[in-house]
Amino acid sequence: MNFDVVIIGGGLSGMACGIALAERGKRCAIISTGQSALHFCSGSFDFLGYVNGFDVETPATTLAKVIPPTHPYARIGADRAIAIAREVPAFFERMGVKVNGSIDRNHYRITPLGIMKPTWLSLADFDAIPEKARLPWSKVSIQNIAGFLDFHTAFVADNLERIGTECSVSAINMPEFDHLRTSPTEMRSANIAKVFEGNDDAVRHFAAIVERNAADAHAVMLPAVFGLADSHAVEVLKQAVKLPICFIPVLPPSVPGIRTQITMRRRFEALGGTYFLGDTVTSARMENGKVAAISTRNLADDELRASHFVLATGSFFGHGLEARPDKVVETLFDADVVADGDRDRWYNHEIFAEQPYMSFGVATDATFHPTKGGKAISNLYAAGSVLSNHNPIKEASGAGVALISALHVADLITPQQQAK
Ligand SMILES: Cc1cc2nc3c(=O)[nH]c(=O)nc-3n(C[C@H](O)[C@H](O)[C@H](O)COP(=O)(O)OP(=O)(O)OC[C@H]3O[C@@H](n4cnc5c(N)ncnc54)[C@H](O)[C@@H]3O)c2cc1C
């Protein structure tokens, strides 16, 4: 099979790159083994949340001053990275995903434990909370689904009370949840979301109970378990409840994250892209230092050939990188990696300290071509968390690096072409 571009990995970076290229008329394929970090995501996309442990308020003006030259943003160019970031809300809007937030000012998101973290964009379900030390509401009603153990209302209330919010906590029961209670493994976020899919009556019934429980609160906080295939259930709920609803991410799987993954896939396929889900790229055939074709587990007799290939296989989590007893490797091309040679220096014994392995990744030249033996593979590009020299946790930069590098790689593959 022949394509213009074959993308290996269908997480946020692979999908974004594929969509951007397909918007420009390129014939693309994405091959993805399975779940990506989106399935675990908070519903917010970080760009640059922390520098030296301090919250970043204005990423657009801060970036150029603080970013080390090896960081993916610096290699793209700080100005260009910001310019791409400005295009991202419209990029999502074109696929029907609405986001809150701006690269000019970070807002805050509430973690599953009720802690405030700086972020760049949040899916429209989630409020863009302007201040860290104060919620827009002085009194909130935190409501869970009875028996749902992946949303910890007591932690959330405890942490929100620390910033002066009066909290009440209640649990909701409805007959629609009875079948989930047969086993604790059934009472999970995605299964709860399925109860409300295409069942507006159930959503309105739930909304009526929420309003009753809320009493005199100024806002309601609910677990983010609505809207799996699309955001319809979220919209119905928001219309039915008269108070502002603030969704809080729960322990994985992430319903808004799965929805984003589904929506991106839908957009890619609507633009003519070919998506091979549940398949794994097993090897690459090289010719004259270039990738000529790749083979996959399911299409063993049918190579995928293309002019350009994109490595978007993720970090250790996505299996783009692997830690062996003596070294860290890039799993598919055995490309050069930036990693400490001494295993004892891979991690810090202080669990909450900066972990060096988080910055390990594939080595690239200035135009994001991975190198092998120091030589660039000229028709292969790397994007997303497989890249080296950024630390998504310490910097709160994960989705930013994934999106900006993916869109930058799409620009490198199609110079001068604008998205439709
Ligand atoms: C658990 C978790 C939660 C996170 N939550 C957030 C968040 O809320 N906000 C934020 O800003 N950042 C978050 N991050 C940071 C995250 O790294 C980025 O946000 C981003 O989603 C990474 O996307 P990616 O496409 O680079 O990698 P991944 O999401 O890891 O995707 C890589 C994909 O490649 C596939 N793959 C790997 N090898 C092959 C192969 N040989 N053949 C075919 N497919 C292959 C994998 O199956 C996977 O689907 C999170 C990271 C993790 C690990």
The ligand as an ORCA input file, in Angstrom:
! r2SCAN-3c Opt
* xyz 0 1
  C      -0.820      8.489     31.751
  C      -0.525      9.835     31.169
  C      -1.435     10.885     31.326
  C      -1.144     12.151     30.780
  N      -2.048     13.174     30.964
  C      -1.758     14.394     30.435
  C      -2.687     15.486     30.584
  O      -3.737     15.351     31.188
  N      -2.358     16.694     30.053
  C      -1.164     16.888     29.386
  O      -0.904     17.999     28.946
  N      -0.297     15.866     29.217
  C      -0.555     14.638     29.731
  N       0.338     13.599     29.563
  C       1.549     13.823     28.784
  C       1.420     13.099     27.414
  O       2.649     12.524     27.183
  C       0.990     13.987     26.264
  O      -0.086     14.775     26.663
  C       0.565     13.282     24.967
  O      -0.772     12.793     25.037
  C       1.510     12.228     24.471
  O       1.080     11.870     23.189
  P       1.957     11.013     22.182
  O       1.131     10.855     20.953
  O       3.302     11.606     22.025
  O       2.197      9.600     22.908
  P       1.176      8.459     23.369
  O      -0.085      9.038     23.846
  O       1.946      7.574     24.289
  O       0.823      7.665     22.032
  C       1.736      6.800     21.409
  C       0.938      5.775     20.624
  O       1.828      5.030     19.788
  C       1.440      3.680     19.813
  N       2.613      2.872     19.417
  C       3.793      2.732     20.058
  N       4.604      1.897     19.361
  C       3.908      1.523     18.256
  C       4.202      0.676     17.148
  N       5.396      0.047     17.017
  N       3.266      0.488     16.189
  C       2.060      1.126     16.278
  N       1.733      1.944     17.314
  C       2.648      2.141     18.281
  C       0.988      3.445     21.246
  O       0.159      2.314     21.332
  C       0.236      4.753     21.519
  O      -1.116      4.645     21.135
  C       0.077     12.340     30.083
  C       0.981     11.281     29.933
  C       0.687     10.050     30.456
  C       1.681      8.927     30.273
*
